[in-house]
């Protein structure tokens, strides 16, 4: 079951940050960080944004850099 990661879960997953800019796409970030655009939803869920249109320019996103640990923290 998909769940929101706790603070403890988040502390166990290394992450990077990304400043959301006009024209950014979640699938592009997923491809850059994970080599697979299909994991766009991990970045969205991790940051609490259901869609790209919910992310305002200038928002700093947290990108979990280890996809296996991120998926585990999300309940997979």
N, C-alpha and C positions, 0 to 999 in steps of 0.2 A: 504494500500500500504506500502510495506517495505521501510524504509528510514534509513539513517545514523543518529544516535542520535546526537543532538547538545551538546555543552558544558553545556548548562543549563539543558538539559535532563539528561546528565550524572551526574551532581551534585546532582540530586534528587534521584539517585539510589545508594544504598550502594554497595560497591564492595570489593573484595579481590584480591590479586595478586597471580600469579602462575609462577614460573620459568620453562619454557619449557625445558624438558630434553629428551634425546634419549629414544624412546619407548613410550612417552606420546601419548595419544589419546584424541581427543576432546570429543568423546562419554563417555569416562571414567570420564573426568572432569565434564561433564553434569550430569552423574549419581551421582557423589559425591556431587555436589552442589545443584542439583535439584531433585535427586531421580528418574530421568528419562533421559536416554541416548538420547532420541529423540530430546532433546533441545541442542544438540551439535552445531547446526547452530547459536544459539544465541551468544555463545562465539566466534565463528568464525566471524560473522558479526560485533559484538561489537568491535572486534579488527582489523577488516579489512583484514582478511586472508580467502580467499575463500576455501582453503583446508589445511589439515595438512602438506602437502608437501611444502607449502609456509612459514611455520613457522620454523625458524632456531633455533637450540639448543642455549639456553641462552637468548632467547627473554622472556621478562616479559609480560605476558598476564594479562589483567584486566578482572576479572570475576564478572559480576553483580550478587549479592547474592540474590536479590529478583526477582524471575522470572516474577511475575505479573507486577512489575514496569518496568522491562527490556523490556518485550513484549510491554507495552504501549509506552515506549520511542522509540521502533522500528516501531511503527505505527499500532500495533495490538489492 
